Amino acid sequence: MNDDRPFWQLATHCCRSCLGRVLMGKSIDGRRVYRCAQCGARGDSDDASVICCCGIRLKTGADAGVRCVVNDAPSPECPLEIVAEQARS
């Protein structure tokens, strides 16, 4: 195994570009790295919101209130384990 590649684990987030599953790893210098398993979007940050739906912002820069959550009722129509939904107040 090549030591310059991060070890990936599943994060409880979905990609804001394609809704694919977000993976979390660490680079060789110890920084946290997030990558979409579907489209390959990538970001270095301490927080998954760098690429996930939790980081969706309005044009004004305000938080859009969308959050990644576990799908409590998977079905054939929506079998995804993690989905994005409007945050509950």
C-alpha positions as CSV (number, residue, x, y, z in Angstrom):
1,M,0.0,0.0,0.0
2,N,1.2,3.5,-0.9
3,D,1.6,5.7,2.3
4,D,0.7,8.9,0.4
5,R,-2.9,7.9,0.0
6,P,-5.5,8.6,2.7
7,F,-7.4,5.7,4.3
8,W,-11.1,6.5,3.6
9,Q,-14.0,5.9,5.9
10,L,-17.7,6.7,5.5
11,A,-18.9,10.0,6.8
12,T,-22.6,10.6,7.7
13,H,-22.8,13.3,5.0
14,C,-23.9,13.5,1.3
15,C,-22.2,15.5,-1.4
16,R,-23.9,18.9,-2.3
17,S,-22.9,18.4,-6.0
18,C,-24.4,15.0,-6.6
19,L,-25.8,13.7,-3.3
20,G,-23.3,10.8,-3.3
21,R,-21.7,9.5,-0.1
22,V,-18.9,11.5,1.4
23,L,-15.8,9.8,2.6
24,M,-13.4,11.1,5.2
25,G,-9.7,10.5,5.3
26,K,-6.4,12.0,6.5
27,S,-3.6,13.1,4.3
28,I,0.0,12.2,5.1
29,D,0.5,15.5,6.8
30,G,-2.5,14.8,9.1
31,R,-5.0,17.1,7.6
32,R,-8.6,15.9,7.3
33,V,-9.7,15.3,3.7
34,Y,-13.3,14.8,2.4
35,R,-14.1,13.2,-0.9
36,C,-17.3,12.3,-2.7
37,A,-17.4,8.6,-3.6
38,Q,-19.7,9.4,-6.5
39,C,-18.4,12.5,-8.3
40,G,-14.9,12.9,-6.8
41,A,-15.5,16.4,-5.3
42,R,-12.8,17.0,-2.7
43,G,-12.0,19.4,0.1
44,D,-9.5,19.8,2.9
45,S,-11.2,21.0,6.2
46,D,-11.9,20.1,9.8
47,D,-15.6,19.9,8.8
48,A,-17.4,17.9,6.1
49,S,-19.5,20.9,5.1
50,V,-16.6,21.9,2.8
51,I,-18.3,19.5,0.2
52,C,-21.5,18.2,1.9
53,C,-25.1,19.5,1.9
54,C,-24.6,21.0,5.4
55,G,-22.5,23.7,3.7
56,I,-25.2,24.9,1.3
57,R,-25.5,28.7,1.4
58,L,-27.9,31.2,0.0
59,K,-26.6,33.9,-2.4
60,T,-26.4,36.2,0.5
61,G,-24.0,33.8,2.2
62,A,-26.5,32.9,4.9
63,D,-26.8,29.2,5.9
64,A,-29.6,27.6,3.8
65,G,-30.6,25.3,6.7
66,V,-30.0,22.0,4.8
67,R,-28.5,19.2,6.8
68,C,-27.2,15.7,6.0
69,V,-29.2,13.1,8.0
70,V,-29.6,9.3,8.2
71,N,-32.6,8.2,6.1
72,D,-35.0,6.8,8.7
73,A,-37.3,5.2,6.1
74,P,-35.2,3.8,3.2
75,S,-37.4,2.5,0.3
76,P,-37.0,1.3,-3.2
77,E,-37.7,4.9,-4.4
78,C,-35.1,6.4,-2.0
79,P,-32.7,3.7,-0.8
80,L,-29.9,6.1,0.2
81,E,-28.5,5.7,3.7
82,I,-27.8,9.5,4.1
83,V,-30.0,12.2,2.6
84,A,-30.2,16.0,2.8
85,E,-33.3,17.7,4.3
86,Q,-34.4,21.0,5.6
87,A,-33.3,21.4,9.2
88,R,-36.0,21.1,11.8
89,S,-36.7,24.1,14.0
